[in-house]
Amino acid sequence: MRILSGIQPSGKLHIGNYFGMMKPAIELQRQGEAYLFIANYHAMTTVQDAAALRTMTLDVALDFLACGIDPAKTAFYRQSDVPEVHELAWILSSITPMGLLERCHSYKDKTARGIAATHGLFAYPVLMAADILAVNANVVPVGRDQKQHVEVTRDVALRFNNLFGEVFTIPEPSILETVAVVPGIDGQKMSKSYDNTLEIFGEPGPLKKRVMKIVTDSKELEDPKDPETCNVFALYKLFATEDERADLAQRYRAGGLGYGTAKKELLAKINDHFGPMREKRAELAGDMDYVEDVLRQGAAKASVLARETLQKARRAVGLE
């Protein structure tokens, strides 16, 4: 089984990224042949600062290696280091119906939030299809909000195979049902777009301030509280054991527990969980030659598959 995941380097990675994509990707590398790419071409739809894109791309590489991606088990690479993907994207775009792209909710959602309506943003699902099909991925782990893009990939691959013969493996989405929606400090889904995130590797001072700003209701210290409607508890239970969750929930319901205390306990959990990873990240940041070597080796492995797939596609459509 070949598994493909990707993430955009469009800002500092946060707890929502970790539980929604990073942790599942790290766990999946033990279940099959894993490929993980940093989607820096995709990021160009929102990041148009060259220095920022370079920095954020390397930040993502450091973050994933610090959090547990093993280069011996996962081909980890920059999207831009596998140029075959981009030639394949053009071949696919020539047979992708406009109507298929017009139905994609991601484009509508992003333009509604004020992101410029560019061709790159509109054609994003075609490039994503090329990412997936280039390495003949069997499984693409996604949240429910990304399932449509894998469905577009399947539609495009089936259309190509029907027109030109069997070239592409038809991928299956693996919906990450067990991943809860991670609330941000304002109670909405944690997202860089909402500026409501808790960074994985944020500095201790700013991280503490962000945690203490998590929105709660106005109940007094002595009042019983409902853990199931509390943003602080929703974040705490991501890090806690079953017994720890039950204990804090009981203290919520009993009254006498202030939200400030719960926030401090959450902060301690965050620091305990990411502390060793922060130390490892600092070590990796001191050896960027190693990080670059990991990315180059990952790209070389992905390119072997991508070249083979591209050659088949070129022959199929008459370019060779």
VOMITI-739088 format. One record per residue (C-alpha): residue number from 1; residue in three letters; x, y, z. Coordinates in nm, 2 decimals. Each point is the difference from the previous one (the first is absolute). Last residue first. Example, Ala and Ser with C-alpha at 12.3 -4.5 7.8 and 13.67 -1.06 7.14 Angstrom:
2
- nr, rest, x, y, z
- 2, ser, 1.37, -0.11, 0.71 $
- 1, ala, -0.14, -0.34, 0.07 $
// end
This chain:
320
- nr, rest, x, y, z
- 320, glu, 0.62, 1.05, -2.74 $
- 319, leu, -0.25, 0.28, 0.06 $
- 318, gly, -0.28, -0.22, -0.13 $
- 317, val, -0.24, 0.00, 0.29 $
- 316, ala, 0.09, -0.35, 0.12 $
- 315, arg, 0.37, 0.04, -0.06 $
- 314, arg, 0.01, 0.32, 0.22 $
- 313, ala, -0.21, -0.17, 0.27 $
- 312, lys, 0.23, -0.30, 0.01 $
- 311, gln, 0.31, 0.22, 0.02 $
- 310, leu, -0.17, 0.21, 0.27 $
- 309, thr, -0.06, -0.31, 0.21 $
- 308, glu, 0.36, -0.12, -0.03 $
- 307, arg, 0.14, 0.34, 0.07 $
- 306, ala, -0.23, 0.04, 0.31 $
- 305, leu, 0.10, -0.34, 0.14 $
- 304, val, 0.38, 0.07, -0.02 $
- 303, ser, -0.07, 0.37, 0.10 $
- 302, ala, -0.15, -0.11, 0.34 $
- 301, lys, 0.32, -0.17, 0.10 $
- 300, ala, 0.22, 0.29, -0.12 $
- 299, ala, -0.23, 0.24, 0.18 $
- 298, gly, 0.04, -0.19, 0.33 $
- 297, gln, 0.37, 0.00, -0.04 $
- 296, arg, 0.01, 0.37, -0.06 $
- 295, leu, -0.23, 0.08, 0.29 $
- 294, val, 0.21, -0.21, 0.24 $
- 293, asp, 0.32, 0.16, -0.13 $
- 292, glu, -0.14, 0.35, 0.05 $
- 291, val, -0.08, -0.09, 0.36 $
- 290, tyr, 0.35, -0.14, 0.06 $
- 289, asp, 0.16, 0.31, -0.15 $
- 288, met, -0.23, 0.20, 0.23 $
- 287, asp, 0.19, -0.13, 0.31 $
- 286, gly, -0.05, 0.25, 0.28 $
- 285, ala, -0.37, 0.02, -0.08 $
- 284, leu, -0.01, -0.38, 0.06 $
- 283, glu, 0.12, 0.04, 0.36 $
- 282, ala, -0.25, 0.28, 0.07 $
- 281, arg, -0.28, -0.23, -0.14 $
- 280, lys, 0.11, -0.28, 0.22 $
- 279, glu, -0.03, 0.22, 0.31 $
- 278, arg, -0.34, 0.12, -0.11 $
- 277, met, -0.11, -0.36, -0.06 $
- 276, pro, 0.10, -0.08, 0.36 $
- 275, gly, -0.22, 0.29, 0.13 $
- 274, phe, -0.30, -0.07, -0.23 $
- 273, his, -0.20, -0.23, 0.23 $
- 272, asp, 0.11, 0.14, 0.33 $
- 271, asn, -0.04, 0.36, -0.12 $
- 270, ile, -0.35, -0.06, -0.13 $
- 269, lys, -0.10, -0.19, 0.31 $
- 268, ala, 0.13, 0.29, 0.23 $
- 267, leu, -0.19, 0.25, -0.21 $
- 266, leu, -0.32, -0.21, 0.04 $
- 265, glu, 0.05, 0.00, 0.38 $
- 264, lys, 0.05, 0.38, 0.00 $
- 263, lys, -0.32, 0.04, -0.21 $
- 262, ala, -0.20, -0.22, 0.25 $
- 261, thr, 0.12, 0.22, 0.28 $
- 260, gly, -0.10, 0.32, -0.18 $
- 259, tyr, -0.34, -0.16, -0.07 $
- 258, gly, -0.07, -0.01, 0.37 $
- 257, leu, -0.08, -0.33, 0.18 $
- 256, gly, -0.23, 0.03, 0.30 $
- 255, gly, -0.28, -0.18, -0.17 $
- 254, ala, -0.06, -0.38, 0.01 $
- 253, arg, -0.07, -0.02, -0.37 $
- 252, tyr, 0.34, 0.14, -0.10 $
- 251, arg, 0.18, -0.21, 0.26 $
- 250, gln, -0.17, -0.32, -0.14 $
- 249, ala, 0.11, 0.09, -0.35 $
- 248, leu, 0.36, 0.06, 0.12 $
- 247, asp, 0.01, -0.35, 0.16 $
- 246, ala, -0.16, -0.17, -0.30 $
- 245, arg, 0.24, 0.16, -0.24 $
- 244, glu, 0.30, -0.10, 0.22 $
- 243, asp, -0.13, -0.36, 0.02 $
- 242, glu, -0.04, -0.03, -0.38 $
- 241, thr, 0.35, 0.15, -0.05 $
- 240, ala, 0.05, 0.36, -0.10 $
- 239, phe, 0.14, 0.17, -0.31 $
- 238, leu, -0.31, 0.04, -0.22 $
- 237, lys, -0.22, 0.02, 0.32 $
- 236, tyr, 0.15, 0.33, 0.09 $
- 235, leu, -0.10, 0.16, -0.33 $
- 234, ala, -0.37, -0.08, 0.04 $
- 233, phe, 0.03, 0.09, 0.37 $
- 232, val, 0.12, 0.35, -0.08 $
- 231, asn, -0.27, 0.04, -0.27 $
- 230, cys, -0.28, -0.08, 0.25 $
- 229, thr, -0.33, -0.14, -0.12 $
- 228, glu, 0.07, -0.36, 0.11 $
- 227, pro, 0.16, 0.10, 0.32 $
- 226, asp, -0.32, 0.15, 0.14 $
- 225, lys, 0.06, 0.22, 0.30 $
- 224, pro, -0.12, 0.00, 0.36 $
- 223, asp, 0.02, 0.35, 0.15 $
- 222, glu, 0.25, 0.09, 0.27 $
- 221, leu, 0.24, 0.19, -0.22 $
- 220, glu, -0.27, 0.20, -0.18 $
- 219, lys, -0.14, -0.09, -0.34 $
- 218, ser, 0.06, 0.24, -0.28 $
- 217, asp, 0.06, -0.24, -0.29 $
- 216, thr, 0.34, -0.08, -0.14 $
- 215, val, 0.22, 0.15, -0.27 $
- 214, ile, 0.37, -0.10, 0.00 $
- 213, lys, 0.20, 0.31, 0.08 $
- 212, met, 0.21, -0.18, 0.28 $
- 211, val, 0.12, -0.24, -0.27 $
- 210, arg, 0.11, 0.28, -0.22 $
- 209, lys, 0.19, 0.18, 0.28 $
- 208, lys, 0.18, -0.33, 0.09 $
- 207, leu, 0.10, -0.06, -0.36 $
- 206, pro, 0.14, 0.36, -0.02 $
- 205, gly, 0.22, -0.06, 0.30 $
- 204, pro, 0.11, -0.36, -0.08 $
- 203, glu, 0.11, 0.07, -0.36 $
- 202, gly, -0.22, -0.18, -0.25 $
- 201, phe, 0.11, -0.35, -0.12 $
- 200, ile, -0.34, -0.16, -0.04 $
- 199, glu, -0.18, 0.33, -0.06 $
- 198, leu, -0.33, 0.07, 0.17 $
- 197, thr, -0.23, 0.14, -0.27 $
- 196, asn, -0.28, 0.25, -0.01 $
- 195, asp, 0.12, 0.23, -0.29 $
- 194, tyr, -0.31, -0.10, -0.19 $
- 193, ser, 0.18, -0.09, -0.33 $
- 192, lys, 0.27, -0.18, 0.20 $
- 191, ser, -0.27, -0.24, 0.11 $
- 190, met, -0.13, -0.16, 0.32 $
- 189, lys, -0.37, -0.07, -0.06 $
- 188, gln, -0.20, 0.28, 0.17 $
- 187, gly, 0.00, 0.02, 0.38 $
- 186, asp, 0.20, 0.33, 0.02 $
- 185, ile, 0.32, -0.17, 0.12 $
- 184, gly, -0.02, -0.25, -0.28 $
- 183, pro, -0.21, -0.32, 0.02 $
- 182, val, 0.14, -0.33, -0.13 $
- 181, val, -0.25, -0.19, -0.20 $
- 180, ala, 0.04, -0.35, 0.11 $
- 179, val, 0.21, -0.25, -0.19 $
- 178, thr, -0.15, -0.35, 0.03 $
- 177, glu, -0.18, 0.02, -0.33 $
- 176, leu, 0.33, 0.06, -0.20 $
- 175, ile, -0.16, -0.08, -0.33 $
- 174, ser, 0.23, -0.23, -0.21 $
- 173, pro, -0.06, 0.12, -0.36 $
- 172, glu, 0.05, -0.27, -0.26 $
- 171, pro, 0.23, 0.04, -0.30 $
- 170, ile, -0.06, -0.12, -0.36 $
- 169, thr, 0.33, -0.11, -0.13 $
- 168, phe, 0.08, 0.18, -0.32 $
- 167, val, 0.10, -0.12, -0.35 $
- 166, glu, -0.28, -0.23, -0.13 $
- 165, gly, -0.09, 0.12, -0.34 $
- 164, phe, -0.03, 0.34, -0.17 $
- 163, leu, -0.35, 0.13, 0.02 $
- 162, asn, -0.14, -0.24, 0.27 $
- 161, asn, 0.32, 0.02, 0.20 $
- 160, phe, 0.00, 0.39, -0.02 $
- 159, arg, -0.37, 0.01, 0.12 $
- 158, leu, 0.07, -0.24, 0.28 $
- 157, ala, 0.30, 0.20, 0.11 $
- 156, val, -0.19, 0.33, -0.01 $
- 155, asp, -0.30, -0.14, 0.20 $
- 154, arg, 0.23, -0.16, 0.26 $
- 153, thr, 0.19, 0.32, 0.04 $
- 152, val, -0.32, 0.19, 0.04 $
- 151, glu, -0.11, -0.24, 0.27 $
- 150, val, 0.34, 0.06, 0.17 $
- 149, his, -0.08, 0.37, 0.00 $
- 148, gln, -0.35, -0.06, 0.13 $
- 147, lys, 0.14, -0.18, 0.31 $
- 146, gln, 0.19, 0.31, 0.12 $
- 145, asp, -0.27, 0.13, 0.24 $
- 144, arg, -0.06, -0.36, 0.13 $
- 143, gly, 0.36, -0.02, 0.12 $
- 142, val, 0.25, -0.17, -0.23 $
- 141, pro, 0.21, -0.31, -0.02 $
- 140, val, 0.08, -0.08, -0.36 $
- 139, val, 0.03, -0.37, -0.08 $
- 138, asn, 0.11, -0.19, -0.32 $
- 137, ala, 0.26, 0.26, -0.10 $
- 136, asn, 0.13, -0.04, -0.36 $
- 135, val, 0.29, 0.23, 0.06 $
- 134, ala, -0.10, 0.25, -0.27 $
- 133, leu, -0.37, -0.07, 0.07 $
- 132, ile, -0.01, 0.17, 0.34 $
- 131, asp, 0.20, 0.31, -0.08 $
- 130, ala, -0.16, 0.03, -0.34 $
- 129, ala, -0.35, -0.01, 0.16 $
- 128, met, 0.11, 0.28, 0.23 $
- 127, leu, 0.11, 0.20, -0.30 $
- 126, val, -0.34, -0.05, -0.15 $
- 125, pro, -0.18, 0.08, 0.33 $
- 124, tyr, 0.19, 0.34, 0.02 $
- 123, ala, -0.13, 0.11, -0.34 $
- 122, phe, -0.22, 0.28, 0.15 $
- 121, leu, 0.26, 0.12, 0.24 $
- 120, gly, 0.27, 0.00, -0.27 $
- 119, his, -0.24, 0.17, -0.24 $
- 118, thr, -0.03, 0.28, 0.25 $
- 117, ala, -0.30, 0.12, 0.20 $
- 116, ala, 0.19, 0.20, 0.27 $
- 115, ile, -0.06, -0.12, 0.35 $
- 114, gly, -0.27, 0.21, 0.17 $
- 113, arg, -0.17, -0.26, 0.22 $
- 112, ala, -0.27, -0.06, -0.26 $
- 111, thr, 0.28, -0.07, -0.25 $
- 110, lys, 0.12, -0.27, 0.24 $
- 109, asp, -0.33, -0.17, 0.05 $
- 108, lys, -0.10, 0.01, -0.37 $
- 107, tyr, 0.34, -0.15, -0.11 $
- 106, ser, -0.03, -0.27, 0.28 $
- 105, his, -0.36, -0.09, -0.10 $
- 104, cys, 0.09, -0.16, -0.33 $
- 103, arg, -0.30, 0.01, -0.23 $
- 102, glu, 0.17, 0.23, -0.25 $
- 101, leu, 0.29, -0.24, -0.03 $
- 100, leu, -0.22, -0.29, -0.13 $
- 99, gly, -0.19, 0.24, -0.22 $
- 98, met, 0.32, 0.11, -0.17 $
- 97, pro, 0.05, -0.36, -0.12 $
- 96, thr, 0.36, -0.14, 0.06 $
- 95, ile, 0.14, -0.14, -0.33 $
- 94, ser, 0.27, 0.27, -0.07 $
- 93, ser, 0.06, 0.05, 0.37 $
- 92, leu, 0.13, -0.35, 0.03 $
- 91, ile, 0.28, 0.05, -0.25 $
- 90, trp, 0.08, 0.33, 0.17 $
- 89, ala, 0.01, -0.16, 0.34 $
- 88, leu, 0.23, -0.27, -0.14 $
- 87, glu, 0.25, 0.27, -0.09 $
- 86, his, -0.02, 0.13, 0.35 $
- 85, val, 0.04, -0.34, 0.17 $
- 84, glu, 0.31, -0.07, -0.21 $
- 83, pro, 0.17, 0.29, 0.17 $
- 82, val, 0.06, -0.19, 0.32 $
- 81, asp, 0.21, 0.24, 0.21 $
- 80, ser, -0.28, 0.26, 0.01 $
- 79, gln, -0.22, -0.24, 0.20 $
- 78, arg, 0.26, 0.00, 0.28 $
- 77, tyr, 0.08, -0.35, 0.13 $
- 76, phe, -0.04, -0.26, 0.27 $
- 75, ala, 0.01, -0.36, -0.12 $
- 74, thr, -0.11, -0.17, 0.32 $
- 73, lys, 0.14, -0.30, 0.18 $
- 72, ala, 0.37, 0.07, 0.02 $
- 71, pro, -0.07, 0.37, -0.01 $
- 70, asp, -0.19, -0.05, 0.34 $
- 69, ile, -0.26, 0.27, 0.06 $
- 68, gly, -0.01, 0.04, 0.38 $
- 67, cys, -0.10, 0.35, 0.12 $
- 66, ala, 0.35, 0.14, -0.05 $
- 65, leu, 0.01, -0.12, -0.36 $
- 64, phe, -0.34, 0.15, -0.06 $
- 63, asp, 0.08, 0.34, 0.15 $
- 62, leu, 0.34, 0.03, -0.16 $
- 61, ala, -0.15, -0.06, -0.35 $
- 60, val, -0.28, 0.24, 0.07 $
- 59, asp, 0.24, 0.27, 0.11 $
- 58, leu, 0.20, -0.07, -0.32 $
- 57, thr, -0.30, 0.08, -0.21 $
- 56, met, -0.09, 0.30, 0.22 $
- 55, thr, 0.34, 0.16, -0.06 $
- 54, arg, -0.01, -0.05, -0.38 $
- 53, leu, -0.35, 0.13, -0.02 $
- 52, ala, 0.07, 0.30, 0.22 $
- 51, ala, 0.30, 0.10, -0.21 $
- 50, ala, -0.20, -0.03, -0.32 $
- 49, asp, -0.30, 0.20, 0.12 $
- 48, gln, -0.31, -0.09, -0.20 $
- 47, val, -0.16, -0.25, 0.25 $
- 46, thr, -0.37, -0.07, -0.07 $
- 45, thr, -0.02, -0.18, -0.34 $
- 44, met, 0.38, -0.06, 0.03 $
- 43, ala, -0.07, -0.25, 0.28 $
- 42, his, -0.11, -0.26, -0.26 $
- 41, tyr, 0.35, 0.02, -0.15 $
- 40, asn, 0.15, -0.04, 0.35 $
- 39, ala, -0.19, -0.32, 0.07 $
- 38, ile, 0.24, -0.16, 0.24 $
- 37, phe, -0.02, -0.37, -0.09 $
- 36, leu, -0.05, -0.32, 0.19 $
- 35, tyr, 0.03, -0.35, -0.16 $
- 34, ala, -0.06, -0.32, 0.20 $
- 33, glu, 0.04, -0.36, -0.10 $
- 32, gly, -0.23, -0.17, 0.25 $
- 31, gln, -0.13, -0.02, 0.35 $
- 30, arg, 0.28, 0.13, 0.21 $
- 29, gln, 0.02, 0.33, -0.19 $
- 28, leu, -0.37, 0.03, 0.09 $
- 27, glu, 0.06, 0.10, 0.36 $
- 26, ile, 0.22, 0.30, -0.10 $
- 25, ala, -0.26, 0.11, -0.26 $
- 24, pro, -0.28, -0.03, 0.26 $
- 23, lys, 0.21, 0.22, 0.24 $
- 22, met, 0.07, 0.26, -0.26 $
- 21, met, -0.35, 0.04, -0.16 $
- 20, gly, -0.28, 0.09, 0.24 $
- 19, phe, 0.17, -0.04, 0.33 $
- 18, tyr, 0.31, 0.20, -0.09 $
- 17, asn, -0.17, 0.24, -0.24 $
- 16, gly, -0.25, 0.10, 0.26 $
- 15, ile, 0.28, 0.04, 0.26 $
- 14, his, 0.17, 0.25, -0.22 $
- 13, leu, 0.24, 0.02, -0.29 $
- 12, lys, 0.14, 0.35, -0.06 $
- 11, gly, -0.11, 0.14, -0.34 $
- 10, ser, -0.08, -0.10, -0.36 $
- 9, pro, 0.23, -0.29, -0.05 $
- 8, gln, -0.27, -0.22, -0.14 $
- 7, ile, -0.04, -0.36, 0.10 $
- 6, gly, 0.01, -0.33, -0.19 $
- 5, ser, -0.09, -0.36, 0.06 $
- 4, leu, 0.05, -0.31, -0.23 $
- 3, ile, -0.03, -0.37, 0.10 $
- 2, arg, 0.11, -0.29, -0.21 $
- 1, met, -0.14, -0.34, 0.10 $
// end
